[in-house]
Amino acid sequence: MALGRAHSVAVTGVDGQLVEIEADIGQGLPSVHLVGLPDTALSESRDRVRSAVANSGEKWPDGRVILALSPATLPKIGSVYDLALAISVLDAAGAVPSERLAKTVLLGELALDGRVRRVRGILPAVITARNAGWSSVVVPECALAEAGLVEGVEVFGAASLRAVVAWLRGEGTLPEPNGELPDTARSCGDLSEVVGQEEARWALEVAAAGGHHLLLTGPPGIGKTMLAQRLPGLLPPLSEAEALEVTAIHSVAGALSGEHPLITEPPFVAPHHSTSATAMIGGGSGSARPGAVSRAHRGVLFLDECAEIGGKVLEALRTPLEEGEVRIARRDGVARYPARFQLVLAANPCPCAPARDVDCICAPLARRRYLGKLSGPLMDRIDIWVQMHGQSGATFSADAAESSAVVRERVAAARKAALHRWREDGWLTNAEVPGHALRQRFRLPRESVAPVEAALRTGRMSARGADRAIRVAWTVCDLRGADVPSTQDVMLALNFRQRGVQ
């Protein structure tokens, strides 16, 4: 009886766990048995692995082969284990030495001819291997740039099973990352392309500076979508840690570009208004995949025609907006995905949505019902509400509007001031500061918060809404370069929360 070992990684959400693969070659009729809670894709790997080994010029054992994946209680999903399964069998057969294999994690799907194909979740898998203390990782050659983003571990690219076997035997080399990443230019439009709408432009700047959620209402064609698409251009580039975090999510989702393996700019995700709750939050059969809210992590989630989106989908946003994380429960465990994004909602004022409000043919009850899908608890989590109006003559004005670069400088200065203020607590933006900190440690003067207290007493605002108004006031204060919000700053913040939905 011969025994071989290899190692791979199981990825659940953005977290990984090391998996040990054992191959036992015993007496009996030629057969392959796979144990360790494999799913359908992994169960079918028995035939893929056997054909790949034979077509790579190696001999498949004639006896009874048992392949065990441990931990045995961890469900194994996908085809990422193919390469490790094949190498463990060759190790048990004595076809490859164990010196390099004992220090290497293997990732990749095998084609029948032995080619190593790309799989989802390469980046979080390599991070897991590094954190577990492994010295080297072999990944599909097409995913080499993605895996090379992780420092502290040797990464090798494999084009075929034959190349991996030769490398393990010391008869060949495998390519390594060259460390060069292509430049990623901002793909969003420029704010100078938006004419007029000074109030909405100012609201967009405040939202970018503080990380606040935004609601835009107004007739069609007025510029709601244009403004939302330009919000990522006002945000600062992602830090190194944020870039890896966002890239890992897109890697698990299978949405990572081979030309641009590292996401360095805030993502912009705009699902269709007919999207389902699963597509929005995440889930699906088998392994729970990240939804739109997670793919928009550290970026912008834009919901156009939000009044047409199902009520259950909108209400599912409440927990991610509050906690910045999505936890998808399954029978075998919980998949966790980060989801700290900026939400931008856009809606028409009524179903008929004429260019002029006086031309509306909707009954008053129909107008109320149209935006009634935006429930009170959801609206309570929106910091800035803006109602946009048509521009009579600004469309053909010769005056040049401010560009995104100019506004981005003010946003960066405001974010720097906020980061300096909250640095001891680890909060990055004003929108992340919890309410108790605003009310206790960073309490504003009584005269400044008097308008908020008046709104609370009259029932025009909830306690959560009051906290969000104070956060917006801090952002307005940062944009004008002051140290503490004034009564005027608080009034501006309250004005943002009392307009837009009428």
GINORJO-V449186 format. One record per residue. N is the residue number from 1. OMEGA is omega in degrees with one decimal (999 if undefined). Layout:
BEGIN
n=N omega=OMEGA
n=N omega=OMEGA
END
This chain:
BEGIN
n=1 omega=-178.7
n=2 omega=-177.3
n=3 omega=178.3
n=4 omega=-177.9
n=5 omega=171.2
n=6 omega=-175.4
n=7 omega=176.3
n=8 omega=-176.7
n=9 omega=171.6
n=10 omega=-178.5
n=11 omega=175.4
n=12 omega=-171.7
n=13 omega=174.2
n=14 omega=178.5
n=15 omega=-179.7
n=16 omega=176.5
n=17 omega=-178.3
n=18 omega=179.5
n=19 omega=176.1
n=20 omega=-179.2
n=21 omega=179.4
n=22 omega=177.3
n=23 omega=179.7
n=24 omega=178.3
n=25 omega=-178.0
n=26 omega=179.7
n=27 omega=-179.8
n=28 omega=178.6
n=29 omega=-179.9
n=30 omega=-178.9
n=31 omega=178.8
n=32 omega=179.2
n=33 omega=-177.7
n=34 omega=-179.2
n=35 omega=-179.9
n=36 omega=179.1
n=37 omega=176.5
n=38 omega=172.8
n=39 omega=-175.5
n=40 omega=-179.4
n=41 omega=179.6
n=42 omega=178.1
n=43 omega=179.2
n=44 omega=-179.3
n=45 omega=178.4
n=46 omega=180.0
n=47 omega=179.2
n=48 omega=-177.1
n=49 omega=-178.5
n=50 omega=178.8
n=51 omega=-179.5
n=52 omega=178.8
n=53 omega=-178.9
n=54 omega=-178.1
n=55 omega=175.2
n=56 omega=177.4
n=57 omega=178.8
n=58 omega=-177.3
n=59 omega=175.4
n=60 omega=-177.6
n=61 omega=-178.8
n=62 omega=-175.9
n=63 omega=-178.5
n=64 omega=-175.8
n=65 omega=175.6
n=66 omega=179.2
n=67 omega=-178.1
n=68 omega=178.1
n=69 omega=-178.2
n=70 omega=8.0
n=71 omega=-174.9
n=72 omega=-177.6
n=73 omega=179.9
n=74 omega=177.5
n=75 omega=-179.9
n=76 omega=-172.9
n=77 omega=172.1
n=78 omega=-174.8
n=79 omega=-177.4
n=80 omega=-175.2
n=81 omega=-173.4
n=82 omega=-176.3
n=83 omega=179.4
n=84 omega=177.5
n=85 omega=-179.1
n=86 omega=-178.1
n=87 omega=178.6
n=88 omega=177.1
n=89 omega=178.6
n=90 omega=176.1
n=91 omega=177.8
n=92 omega=179.3
n=93 omega=-179.5
n=94 omega=-176.8
n=95 omega=178.8
n=96 omega=176.5
n=97 omega=-175.2
n=98 omega=-174.0
n=99 omega=178.1
n=100 omega=-176.1
n=101 omega=-176.9
n=102 omega=-178.3
n=103 omega=-169.2
n=104 omega=171.6
n=105 omega=-174.4
n=106 omega=-179.1
n=107 omega=174.7
n=108 omega=175.3
n=109 omega=-178.6
n=110 omega=168.8
n=111 omega=-177.9
n=112 omega=179.2
n=113 omega=175.6
n=114 omega=176.8
n=115 omega=178.9
n=116 omega=-176.0
n=117 omega=-179.4
n=118 omega=176.2
n=119 omega=177.5
n=120 omega=171.7
n=121 omega=-179.8
n=122 omega=-176.2
n=123 omega=177.6
n=124 omega=177.7
n=125 omega=178.7
n=126 omega=176.9
n=127 omega=177.9
n=128 omega=179.4
n=129 omega=178.4
n=130 omega=-179.0
n=131 omega=178.6
n=132 omega=175.4
n=133 omega=179.2
n=134 omega=-173.1
n=135 omega=-176.8
n=136 omega=179.8
n=137 omega=174.6
n=138 omega=-178.1
n=139 omega=173.1
n=140 omega=-175.9
n=141 omega=179.6
n=142 omega=178.2
n=143 omega=-175.6
n=144 omega=-179.6
n=145 omega=178.0
n=146 omega=-179.3
n=147 omega=-179.4
n=148 omega=177.0
n=149 omega=-176.9
n=150 omega=177.8
n=151 omega=177.4
n=152 omega=177.9
n=153 omega=177.1
n=154 omega=-178.6
n=155 omega=179.0
n=156 omega=178.9
n=157 omega=-178.5
n=158 omega=176.3
n=159 omega=-176.9
n=160 omega=175.6
n=161 omega=179.1
n=162 omega=180.0
n=163 omega=178.8
n=164 omega=178.7
n=165 omega=178.7
n=166 omega=178.6
n=167 omega=178.6
n=168 omega=179.4
n=169 omega=-177.7
n=170 omega=-177.0
n=171 omega=-179.1
n=172 omega=179.5
n=173 omega=175.2
n=174 omega=-178.9
n=175 omega=177.6
n=176 omega=179.2
n=177 omega=179.0
n=178 omega=176.7
n=179 omega=-178.6
n=180 omega=177.7
n=181 omega=179.0
n=182 omega=177.2
n=183 omega=179.1
n=184 omega=179.0
n=185 omega=178.5
n=186 omega=-176.0
n=187 omega=-178.4
n=188 omega=179.2
n=189 omega=-178.2
n=190 omega=-178.2
n=191 omega=178.6
n=192 omega=179.4
n=193 omega=179.2
n=194 omega=-177.7
n=195 omega=177.4
n=196 omega=177.6
n=197 omega=-177.3
n=198 omega=-180.0
n=199 omega=179.8
n=200 omega=177.2
n=201 omega=178.6
n=202 omega=177.4
n=203 omega=178.7
n=204 omega=177.9
n=205 omega=177.9
n=206 omega=179.3
n=207 omega=179.7
n=208 omega=-176.5
n=209 omega=-175.9
n=210 omega=-177.1
n=211 omega=-174.2
n=212 omega=175.7
n=213 omega=-168.3
n=214 omega=173.6
n=215 omega=177.8
n=216 omega=174.6
n=217 omega=-179.2
n=218 omega=-178.5
n=219 omega=-178.8
n=220 omega=177.0
n=221 omega=-175.8
n=222 omega=175.7
n=223 omega=-179.0
n=224 omega=-179.0
n=225 omega=178.9
n=226 omega=179.5
n=227 omega=-179.0
n=228 omega=-178.9
n=229 omega=-179.1
n=230 omega=177.5
n=231 omega=177.9
n=232 omega=178.7
n=233 omega=177.4
n=234 omega=-177.0
n=235 omega=177.7
n=236 omega=176.4
n=237 omega=179.2
n=238 omega=173.0
n=239 omega=-178.0
n=240 omega=179.8
n=241 omega=178.8
n=242 omega=179.7
n=243 omega=178.2
n=244 omega=-179.7
n=245 omega=179.4
n=246 omega=-180.0
n=247 omega=178.7
n=248 omega=178.8
n=249 omega=-179.8
n=250 omega=175.7
n=251 omega=178.0
n=252 omega=179.9
n=253 omega=-177.6
n=254 omega=-177.0
n=255 omega=-176.2
n=256 omega=-179.5
n=257 omega=177.7
n=258 omega=179.6
n=259 omega=-179.0
n=260 omega=-174.6
n=261 omega=-178.8
n=262 omega=178.0
n=263 omega=-177.0
n=264 omega=179.6
n=265 omega=178.9
n=266 omega=-178.6
n=267 omega=176.6
n=268 omega=-176.5
n=269 omega=-177.2
n=270 omega=178.2
n=271 omega=179.1
n=272 omega=-176.7
n=273 omega=176.9
n=274 omega=-177.0
n=275 omega=-179.3
n=276 omega=178.2
n=277 omega=178.7
n=278 omega=178.7
n=279 omega=-179.1
n=280 omega=-173.5
n=281 omega=-177.0
n=282 omega=179.9
n=283 omega=-175.3
n=284 omega=179.7
n=285 omega=-178.7
n=286 omega=179.7
n=287 omega=179.7
n=288 omega=-178.5
n=289 omega=-179.8
n=290 omega=177.5
n=291 omega=-177.0
n=292 omega=-177.6
n=293 omega=178.9
n=294 omega=176.7
n=295 omega=176.1
n=296 omega=-179.2
n=297 omega=-176.8
n=298 omega=178.7
n=299 omega=-172.5
n=300 omega=170.4
n=301 omega=-176.7
n=302 omega=177.8
n=303 omega=177.5
n=304 omega=-176.3
n=305 omega=-174.1
n=306 omega=177.9
n=307 omega=178.0
n=308 omega=-179.5
n=309 omega=-178.9
n=310 omega=-178.4
n=311 omega=179.9
n=312 omega=178.9
n=313 omega=-179.9
n=314 omega=-178.8
n=315 omega=178.1
n=316 omega=179.3
n=317 omega=-171.4
n=318 omega=-179.0
n=319 omega=176.2
n=320 omega=179.0
n=321 omega=-176.1
n=322 omega=-171.1
n=323 omega=-178.9
n=324 omega=-177.3
n=325 omega=176.1
n=326 omega=176.4
n=327 omega=-176.3
n=328 omega=-177.0
n=329 omega=174.7
n=330 omega=-179.7
n=331 omega=-173.7
n=332 omega=178.5
n=333 omega=-177.3
n=334 omega=175.1
n=335 omega=-177.6
n=336 omega=176.7
n=337 omega=173.1
n=338 omega=-179.2
n=339 omega=176.5
n=340 omega=-173.1
n=341 omega=170.7
n=342 omega=-179.3
n=343 omega=174.0
n=344 omega=177.4
n=345 omega=176.2
n=346 omega=-177.4
n=347 omega=169.8
n=348 omega=-177.7
n=349 omega=-177.1
n=350 omega=-178.6
n=351 omega=-177.1
n=352 omega=173.0
n=353 omega=176.4
n=354 omega=179.2
n=355 omega=177.4
n=356 omega=-176.3
n=357 omega=-179.2
n=358 omega=-180.0
n=359 omega=-177.6
n=360 omega=179.9
n=361 omega=-178.0
n=362 omega=173.9
n=363 omega=180.0
n=364 omega=179.7
n=365 omega=178.7
n=366 omega=177.4
n=367 omega=-179.7
n=368 omega=-178.9
n=369 omega=-174.0
n=370 omega=177.7
n=371 omega=178.7
n=372 omega=176.3
n=373 omega=176.4
n=374 omega=-172.8
n=375 omega=179.0
n=376 omega=178.2
n=377 omega=178.3
n=378 omega=179.8
n=379 omega=179.0
n=380 omega=-179.3
n=381 omega=177.2
n=382 omega=-174.2
n=383 omega=-171.3
n=384 omega=176.1
n=385 omega=-179.0
n=386 omega=172.7
n=387 omega=-176.1
n=388 omega=-179.3
n=389 omega=-179.2
n=390 omega=178.9
n=391 omega=-174.9
n=392 omega=-175.4
n=393 omega=-175.5
n=394 omega=-175.7
n=395 omega=-176.9
n=396 omega=178.9
n=397 omega=179.7
n=398 omega=-179.3
n=399 omega=-179.4
n=400 omega=177.9
n=401 omega=179.2
n=402 omega=179.2
n=403 omega=178.4
n=404 omega=-178.5
n=405 omega=180.0
n=406 omega=-179.7
n=407 omega=-178.9
n=408 omega=177.2
n=409 omega=177.7
n=410 omega=178.5
n=411 omega=179.7
n=412 omega=178.6
n=413 omega=178.9
n=414 omega=178.9
n=415 omega=177.3
n=416 omega=177.5
n=417 omega=178.7
n=418 omega=179.3
n=419 omega=178.1
n=420 omega=-178.1
n=421 omega=-175.0
n=422 omega=-169.5
n=423 omega=-177.6
n=424 omega=-178.7
n=425 omega=176.9
n=426 omega=177.4
n=427 omega=-175.9
n=428 omega=-176.7
n=429 omega=178.5
n=430 omega=-177.8
n=431 omega=-177.6
n=432 omega=-175.5
n=433 omega=179.3
n=434 omega=-175.5
n=435 omega=-177.5
n=436 omega=177.6
n=437 omega=178.7
n=438 omega=-176.0
n=439 omega=-174.2
n=440 omega=-174.1
n=441 omega=-177.6
n=442 omega=-178.0
n=443 omega=178.1
n=444 omega=176.1
n=445 omega=-175.7
n=446 omega=-179.0
n=447 omega=-179.7
n=448 omega=-176.2
n=449 omega=179.9
n=450 omega=178.0
n=451 omega=178.5
n=452 omega=178.8
n=453 omega=177.6
n=454 omega=178.0
n=455 omega=177.3
n=456 omega=-177.9
n=457 omega=-178.4
n=458 omega=178.0
n=459 omega=179.5
n=460 omega=-176.7
n=461 omega=176.0
n=462 omega=177.9
n=463 omega=177.0
n=464 omega=177.9
n=465 omega=177.9
n=466 omega=177.7
n=467 omega=-178.9
n=468 omega=176.4
n=469 omega=177.9
n=470 omega=177.6
n=471 omega=178.5
n=472 omega=178.1
n=473 omega=176.1
n=474 omega=179.3
n=475 omega=177.0
n=476 omega=177.0
n=477 omega=180.0
n=478 omega=-178.8
n=479 omega=178.1
n=480 omega=172.8
n=481 omega=179.8
n=482 omega=-178.5
n=483 omega=-176.7
n=484 omega=179.2
n=485 omega=177.3
n=486 omega=177.0
n=487 omega=178.8
n=488 omega=177.5
n=489 omega=179.1
n=490 omega=178.1
n=491 omega=176.5
n=492 omega=178.8
n=493 omega=177.2
n=494 omega=177.9
n=495 omega=177.6
n=496 omega=-175.4
n=497 omega=-175.7
n=498 omega=179.0
n=499 omega=173.6
n=500 omega=179.5
n=501 omega=-176.6
n=502 omega=999
END
